[in-house]
Amino acid sequence: MRIPLDYYRILGVPIQATAQQLSQSYHDRALQLPRREYSDLAINARKQLLDEAYGVLSDPEQRSAYDASFLAKTYELDQQPQLDSPLESLLELGGNAPTPWIEINHEQLVGALLIWQELGEYDIVLKLGQPLLEDPVRISPEQERLMQSKLIRADVVLTIALACLELGREHWQQGHSEKAAIAGQTGQELLLREGLFPNVRGEIQADLYRLRPYRILELLSHEGEDETRRTQGIQLLRDMLHERGGIDGTGDDQSGLSVDDFLRFIQQIRHYLTVAEQQELFELEARRPSAVATYLAVYALIARGFAQCQPYLITRAKEMLQRLGRRQDVYLEQAVCALLLGQTEEASQALELSQEYEPLAFIRENSQDSPDLLPGLCLYGERWLQNEVFPHFRDLVDQRASLKDYFADDQVQGYLEQLPSEGAAQNQWTVVESPALGAATALQTEPRIPASVAPSTGGRTAGMFEDFDPGMPAPGSSQGGGARMPGHRPPGSGRGAHLSPDEPRGRERKADPVALRDEGYTPSRRRGGRTSSSRGSRRGSRSQSKGTRSLIFLGLGGVVGVFFFVFLIGQAIQLLRGPGFDQAEVIDPMETMPNGEEMPVEEAPPAPSVADPILTPEVAREVVQMWLDVKKLAFGSEYRADQLETILTNPLLGVWRGRVQQARNSNIVREYQHTLSVDEVIFDPAQPNTGAAVVSVRERTTEFRAGASAGVRDDNLRVRYELVRENNQWKIRDMRIL
């Protein structure tokens, strides 16, 4: 057969090589034996080609004749060699692309593949070798008989796998991580299918593990809106987090990244994730528990809640900050959350507890003509969101932070009006966690935020991590040097008036506090806080605050008295009506008549409906059960995502639609088995269209990937469901695991 190879390339010398260079190269190639996994047949075939090339080129007469033929084969376009098999057409012999070629025996084909692999001609190895294993139509009968030998077939498999390994490393060096992964996976799948050379398979797998962070960056930073690529990148990230045991976990994902390296990596990929993607990812990771993930989830919740005017997300961020606040100084974030929720008293109290000098100095400087710190906090909150929060989200980089627009939104106003008064002794919407699952218990096992992540007096968000700088590492290395990913925004390079940590915030561009208050968007005006423009002293402000609190407590006492008075009237009416108006006594079906017969059981009342206007434990159970049934359909083999809207409402509806689409793209099917019990129902008749339920759910999940079982998981969860009544039906607006 004829192959596109010449004697000069076999020996690795140029056509002008001297006799001494030919001799040196021949002896060097002969001493450099292939890997020990090759059989003697392959090693001998390679040696035969080396001997043949050196024998011709070392003889002056034979070399002269060969050179004439070599030049003719290279430059004479009219000379078309006769192809012996369809396989030679794959190598573009003849046609409009003449190339030097030699004739070899079929038994020497393995040796030729080995030489191509050593020369770095990996594409030719794959082009010629894969049909030998997979496409008998393209090979001659002699080659088909040759491949029936187990030794020769194993040698061909090994050569192709090594070509895939080296081709992947070559792509990696050039910065094409996904191409490198495809090459490595091709070689790995071949070895798995043939059941050969586990050590080579291990080398390929090690490269794929080290390559994974770079693949994630490439997939997420892709300029196009290819959701398939983004879904694949997020799934790879989830796999790494699972193997590491979380963002700050100590598990081995075999990427070679230390805990600090991985934190820098997480910081860099945040620029390529949307705010919704970060919220879902970090909220899930925060349940491990993880202080780092909790901190990142807080920023995602605040950013999304503000940008999309969804203040209930800010309420969730505030709850998470309360857990972190027992060990970290996060009072500035708490103050901003309270400000965005219109809780001005609480915002002022958080500022008093903060120990961060520079932000407080900036806030005080911009509140000099005010009896409180609200003008400075408003200005600080806007700049903090604009310069230190939004730049870390792919879809918020160009978002403008405006408190005026936020508080003018109807959805925000409606939510803030439903919040209980700041002076209430007990917030009726606060879930009291059980001792077994309480926040205090969780914090005992929750790690402290590392110093590189904890809030600092400088750039609070931008300074959380150093950059993860992938560069282009040498094969086998875990991290490279200096080049940054395209489009990466280094920490501290936020837009606008963002300052470096060494520059005091008091030097930022000033805004007139009076103008801020007169614009009408300060939450104190909307929530009944202190908006007087008087120039009273700090002591007078505190006295005014105490007087306000006294009035609030008096008002609460009056409300309690009214409710108590109504209760007494109701009891009096009940006594006047007599026992005949009471409901019939409920009969225990297990009780029996005196003669031993069972007492007749009254017909059960009709089952509760999700359309019932009052949220009772029975209604809550039906709503949650309906959700679990819809979840089975959505993640079943037919992916009935259209059923989600029957029980879910936005924003949760959009989140679960995305999860179903991700499962469809990954060919994942899940089967669920559920048992549930309602622990608590929270319902205020004064707000009849909202409510909440705390439900204990046992969920058994059987997952299938591409039709094959991928494992079974059994979870005992305690979930809080936020419910809203739409079109006379209860739906789930939000859910979170307690």
N, C-alpha and C positions, 0 to 999 in steps of 0.2 A: 504494500500500500504506500501511497505518497502522503507525506506530511509536510506542513510549512515550517521546515527547520533546515538549517545548513550547518556545516561542520565548524565554521567559525563561532557560531552561537553555542554550539554544543561545548566547545572548549572555553568559551567566554573571552575571546580575543578579537581584535579588529582585523579586517582583511589585510592591513599593512603589517601585521605582526611578524617579527623576525623568528628565525628558527629557535633562538634561545627563549624567546617569550612563549612560543608554542610548547616547548619542552617543560618550562616552568609551570605553565597553566595546566598542562596535562597531568603532571605529577601532583599538583595541588588538588585538582578535582578528584583524582583517584584516591587520595588520602582522606578526603572529606566524605566519609560514608553517610548514607541517609540515616534516618531515625531507625532505631532498633526494631520498631514494629513491622518494618517491611520484611517480606519473605526473601529467601535467597533467589527466587526466580526474578523478582524485580531488581535486586541488586546486580545480578548477572546481566540482565538486559540493559541496564544503565551502563555497565562497564563495557559491554560490547559496542555500544554506540560511541563511547569515549575512545576505545581502541581503534575503531574504524575511522573516526575523524582524525585522530593523531596519525594513524598510518598513512592516510592520503595526504595530509598537509605537511608531514615531515619529509616526504619524498618530493624533490624539486620537480620532477617530470609529472608525477601525478597531480601535484598542486597546480602546475601550470595548466594542465588540461581541465582540472576542476574549476579553476578561476575563470577560464573561458566559458565553460558551461554555466557557471554561477552568474556571470554578467549577462549572458544570453537569457537566462531564466528571469533575471531581474528587469532588464530594460527592453527586451524585444516583445512588443505588445502583440505581435502576430502569432507568437508561439503559445498555443493553448494545450496544456497537458491533458491527456485522456484520464478522466476520473474513473477510479476503479470501483467506488462504492458511493452511495448517497451520503455517507458520513463525511467524505472529503469535501462535498459541497458546503457543508457547515463551516469549513475552514477557509472558504473563499478561494480555493485553488482555481486558477484559470480565470475566465471571465474578464472583466475590465480592470481587475486588480491583480496583476501578475506578482508572484512572490517566489523567493527561492524555496526549493523543496528538495527532498531526498526520498529515496525509496527504502523501505525497511520491511523486514519480515513481520507478520502479524504478532509473533511472540515477543517482538521488541517494542510493541505499543506501550506496555506498562513502563518500560524504561524511558520512552519518549515523554510520557506524562510526568514521570518523576523529574526529568531534566527541565521541562517547562515550569514545573512547580519551583524548582531551585532557581530558575532564571527570573522568577516573579511574574511569569505570564499566566496569572491566575484565571483571567477570562478565557484563555484558550483551553486550560485544564477543564473548566466547567463546561465549555462549549462542546468539547470532544468527549469528556468522561461521562457526563450525565446521560447521553443517549445510550452509551454502552450498558448502563444499568436499567434504564427505564423505557427505551424506545427501540425494540429490536427491528423495527421496519427500516430504520436509518443505518443499520450496520450490515455488513456482509455476512454470509453464512460462516465464513472462517472466523470472523470476530465473535459471532454468536456462540460458536463451539468453544472458542477461547474463554469466553466469560462463564462457561459452565464449570470451570475449575474454581474451587472455593478459594484457593490461595490467590489466584490472579484477581478474582472479584474483590477479595479483601484488600488487595493492594490498590485497586482502583478506588474503592471506597475511602481508604486512608488518604490517598492523594487528593481527592476532591475535598474531603473534610479539612485537610491542612490548607488547601487553597482558600476555602471559605474563611478559615481562621485568620490567615494572613491578609486576605482581601478586606475583612472587617477591620483589622488594625490599620490598614492603609486608609480606609475611609475615615476612621476615627482621627487619624493624624491630620486629615484634610478638613476636619470639622463637620463631617456629615455623619452625625450620630445614628440617625435612623437607617441610613444605608448600611452602616456598620452592623447594626442589630439584625437587619434582614439577612446579611451574609452569614453572620454567626448562627442565626436560627436555622438557615438552610443546612449548614453543616451538622448542626446538632440533631435536626430531624432525620437526616440521612443515617447518622450513627445509631440513633434510637431505633429506626426501622430495621436496620441490618443487625442490630444487637452486637456491635463490634466496638473495640477500642474505648473502654470507659474512661481511661486516663485522658485521651484527647477530648472526649466529650466534657470532662471536668475542666480542661483548659478553656474550652469555648464558653462554658457556663460561667466560669470566673470572670471572663471578659465581659459577658453580658451583665453580670451583677455590677461590675465597676462602671459599665457604660450607662447604667440606668439613670443616674442623676442628669447626665448630659442629654439623654433622650428626652427626659421630662422638660428640660429647659427648651430644647429644640421644638418639641411638640406644642408647648404652651406659648412660645414666643413667635409662632408662625403668624405672618402678617395677614393671611387670609382668614376667613371665618369658617374654616373647616371644622365643624363640630365633632366629626369622627376623630380627628387628630387630637382635639382638646380632650375629648372623653378618654382616649387612650392614654394621654399624658396624666390625667387626674387619676386614672385607675392604677398606673404605675406608681404614682405618689402614694396612693392608699396602700399598695402592697408594701412599699418601703416602710411606711409608718407602722403597719401591722407587724412586720418582722423586727423593727427596732423597739416596739413596745411604746410608741408615741414619739412626739417631737423631741422630748428630752429623755427618751428611754435609753437603756443601755444594751438593748438587744443587738445582734449582729445581722445586718442585712447584706453583708459581704461586699459593700460598696467601697470600703476603705475609709469612710468618713468618720471622724471622731464626733463626739457630741457637739463640740463647738463648731466644727466644720458643717455639720448638718443644720445647726441653727443659722449659720450664715447662708446656707443653701436655701432654707425656708424663707429667709428674709428676701433673697433675690427673686425667687419665683413668685412672691406676692405681687410684684409689679405686673405679672402676666395673668393673674387670676382676677375674675370679676368679684364684685363685692358679695354677690349671692353665692358664688363658689367658695369664697373664703369663709363666709358665715356657716355654710353647711359643713365644710371640712373641719373648721376649728371648734365649732360647737360639739361635734361628734368626738373630737380628740379631747376636749375638756372633761369628758365624762370618765376618763381613765382613773383617777383625775390627773390633770396636768396644769400646773400654774401657768406655764408658757402658753399653752393652747387657750386657756381661759382668758389670758391677757389679749391674745390676738383675736379671739372671738368677740371680746368687748369692743375692740376697734372696728371690727366688721359690722357689728350690730349698730354702733353709733353712726358709722358712715352711711349705712343703708337706711337706717331710721330717719336720719336728717335729709339725705339726698332724695329719698322717695316719699318723704312726709308720712312716715309710718311710726308714730311715737311709741307704739307698744313694743317695738324692737328696742327702743332706748330704755324702756322699763326693764326688759330682760337684761340689758347690759348693766343697768344699775344694780340688779339683784346679784349678778356675777361679781361686780366690784365689791359688794358688801362682803363676800367671802374672801376676796383677795385683800381687802382692807384690814383684816385682822393680823396680817403679817407684812404688808407692804404699804408704803405711802402712796395711795392712789386717790387722795382727796381732791386733787385738781380734776381728775376724770369724773369723780362723783359730783363735784360742783357743776361741771358742764352738763352732766346728765340731768341733775336737778333743775338747772336753768332751762334746758330744752323741754322739761316736763312742767314748767311754770311753777316750780316749788322754790320760790326765792328765799324763804327762810332757811330751808335745808341747804341751799347753795351757799349762803353766807356762813352757816355753821361749818360746812366742809372746808371753806377757805380758811377759817380760823384755825383748823386743825392741821392744815398743810404746812410742811417744813421746807418747801421749795422756795428759795429766796428770790431768784430772778423772776419767775413768773408772777409771784406775789408783788414784787416791786413794780413790775409793769402794770399790773391790775390797779395797784394803789395810785400810781402816777396818773392813770387815766380816770381816776374816780375822785380827784382832789376836791372838786366842787360839788360833791354829792354826799348825802348823809350815809350812804352805803357804798358797797363795792360793785354794784350791778353794772354800771356803765363800763368799768374796766373789764369785768368778767365777760360782758357781751362782746367787746372788742377782741379780748383774748380768745374767746371761744370761736369766733369767726376765723381769726387768723390761724388758730390751731387746726381747725378742720381743713382750711384751705391749703396750708403749707405742710402739715405734718401727717394728716390722715388721708385725705383724698389721693395724693400722689402714689399711694401704695396699692391702688386698685385700678385695674385695667380700664374699667368703664367710668371712672370718676376723675381721671387725670385733668380733664378740661371742665369739670363741674365747678360752678361758682357757689361759694358758701355765703348765703344771705339769710340772716335771722329774720329779717323783715318778711321775706317771701315764705319762710318756713311757718312763722306764726300767723301769716295771713291765709294759710291753706285751710279750707273748710274741714278736711279730715282731721287735721291737727287740732283745730279749735274744738271740734266735737269730742275728740278723745280727752283733751284737757278739761273740758267741762264735766266729763263723767268721773274724773279722778276725785277721790274724797278730799275734804279740806285738810290743809297741812296740820291743823291743830287737833285732828282726831286722835284719840288715844289709841285706837286700834284700826288698822286698815282692813276693812272687811274682805278685800280681795287678796290678802296675803295668806298663802297656804302655810299652815303650821306643820312643819315636817316632823315625822315620827322620830323617836330617839334612834331607831335602827338606821334611818336614812337621812338624819339631820345634817345640816351644814357643818355643825361642829365636828361630828364624827368624820365627815368627808375630809375636813381640813387636817385632821390628825395624820392622814396618809397622803395629803397633797404636798408635793415638793415645793420648796421655796423657789421663787423666780430667780434664775441666775443673775448675777450682777450685770451681764451684758444685755439682759432683757428688762430688768427692773427699771421703773421710771427714774429719770435723771433730771437735773436742773437745766440741762441743755435741750437739744432737739429730742423731745420725748419719744416720738415714734421713730424718727429717722436714725437715732442713735442706738436702736435696740440691738442690732447685730452689725458685725462687719460684713463686707461683701463676700459672698461665695464666688470665687473667681475661677471658672473652670479651665480657661485657657484651652490648650490642645496638648493633653498629656501624652507621654510616651506610652506605648502599650504596656499594660500591667501596672501603671502608676495610678494612684487614686486621685491625684489633684495636680493641676498644672499651674503655670505661672501667669503672667501679666495681662492677657487680653480679656476684656470684658465682653459680655454678650451684647449684641447690637440692641440698641434701644434701652439699655439698662440705665436707670436713674440712680446714681450713687446717693447714699444717705447724706442728708444735709443740703441737697441741691433742689429743694422744693421751690415752687414758683413764688412770685410776688415778693413780699417783704420777709421771707423766711431768713432767720439769722443762724449763724453758726453757734455751737454751744459756748464758745469763748466770748461771744459778743452779748452784752446785756440786753435783755428784751426791752428795757426802758428806752433804748435808742431806736426802737421801731417807729414807723410813721405814726404820728399822733392823730387821733380823731377827737372832735369836740364832744365831750360826754353829754352836754346839754342837747346837741343836735341828735345824738343817738337816742336820747329819751324822747325828744319831740317827734321823731319819725314814727312813733306809735307802735313799735314792734317789740319793746321790752316786755318780757313775760309778766313783770310785776304789775303792769297796767291791766293785763288780761286776767290775771289771777287775783287781783285785789291786793297786791303787795304795796310797798312804800314807793310812791311816785312823786312825792312832794319835791318841789325845786328849792325848798328852803335850805339855808346854809347852816343848819343847826350843828351843834357839836356832836361828837361820837357818843358822849354820855346821853345827850337828849335823844339820839336815835335809839339807844338801847332801852331807855325808859318807854319810848313809844312802842317798841317791840313788845315789852312786858305788858303794856296796856292792851295791845292787840290780842296777846295770848289770853289775858284775863277775860276779854270779851268773848273770845272763841269758846273758852271753857264754860262761861255762863250760858252761851247759846246751846252748847251740847247738853248741859244740864236741863235746859228747858225742853229740848227735843226728847230726852229720856223721860222727863216728867209727863209729856204729852202721850208718849207710847204707853207708859204705865197706866195713865188715866183711861186710855182707850181699852187696855186690857181688862181693867176692873169693870168697865161698863159691859164688855162682852161677857164676862163671867156672870154678872148680875142678870143679864138677859137670858143666859143659858139656864140659870136657876129658875127664873120665872116661867120659862117654857116647859120645864119639867123633863123627866126622863123619857117621855114618849117620843121626843124629837131626836134622841140619840140614835146613832147608827146601830144596826143589828149586831149583836155580839158575834164575833168570828168563831166558828166552831172548828175545833181541831179534828181533822179527819181520822186521827188515830184513837180518839175517844170512842167508847162503846156504850150502848144502851144497857140498862140494868140487867136485861135478860141475856146479855152477851152479844147481841147483834150490833153491828156498826150503826152509828147515828148517821142519818142522811146528811150528805155534804151539800151545802148551797152552791149554786152555780158560780164559778169564778167570774169576777168582773172583767170587762173587755181589756185586752192587752194595751199597754200604753203605746202611743204613736209619736213619731218624731215631729208630728204636726201639733202636739199638745202645747198650749201657750205657756204652761208652767213647767219649769225644769225640775223634775223629781228624780230620785235615784233610778226609778224604772225607765223613765224617758232617757236619762243619760246612758243607761245600759243598752237600750235599743239603738241609740245613735252610735255608740262605740262598736256594737256588734255589727251594725250596718257597714261601718267603715272597714272593719276587719274582713267582712265578706267581699266588699269591693276590692280590697287589697289583694285578696286571693285571685280575683278575676284579672286585675291589672298586671300581675306578675306571672300569670299562667301562660300556657303555650300560645294563646291568642292575643295576649297583651291588650286587654280591654281597657285602655286608658280613657276611653270615652265615658266610662262609668264613674270616674273620679269626681266629676262635677256634680253628681247626685248627692254627695255627702260632704265634699270639701269645698271651701271657698278661698279666694285669694287672701293672703299670699301663699298659703299652704298648697293650694291647687297647682300653682305653677311649679313649685318645688317637686311635688310628686309626679307631675307629668314629665319633668326632666329625668327623674330617677327611672321611670318606666322606659323612657326612650333610651337611656343609657343601658338598661338591661337588654333591650331589644338589639341594640347595636353590638353588644358583647355576647349575644346568643345565650343569655342566662335566663333560666326558668326557675321559679321558686314555688314550692308547695308549703302551705302554712296550716298549722293546727293551733287553735286558740282556746283558752279558757280565761274568763275574766270575772272580776268582782268589783263593784263600785264602793270605794272607801269614803268618798266625801263629795257632796254637791254644793256648789257656791252659787246662790241665786238671790238677787235683790229685786223684789217686786217693783221698786221704783225705777229699775232699768230692765224692763221685761224682755228686751231683745238680746241680752248678753248673759253669759253665765260661764261656769267652769265646772269640771268634774275631775276628781282624782281617782284613777282606776288602776287596780292591780291586774296585770295581763301576763299570762304565761304563754309564750310564743315558741313553738317548735318549727324550725325552718329546715326544709330539705332543698338543697340547691343543686341544679343541674347546669353544666356548662357544655354546650355543643352536644347535648343529649346524654352526656356521661355524668354520673353522680359526682358532685364536688364536695360533699360533706353534709353533716347534719349539725344544727346548733339549737340548743335549748336555753332560752332566756326567761328569767323572771323579772319583769319590769314594773315600775310604778310610774305612771304617766299622768301628767296634767293636761287635759284637753280644754282649750279655750273655745267656747261655743258661741255662735251668733245665729239669730233667727232671721232668715231671709225667705220671703215669699211664703210665710206661714210654715216654715220647716226649719228645724234645727240643723245647722251644719257646723263643721269643725273649721275654725279659722287658724288655729295654731296648736301645736302639741310639743311637749318637752318632757324628757325623762327626769324624774326627781332623784 
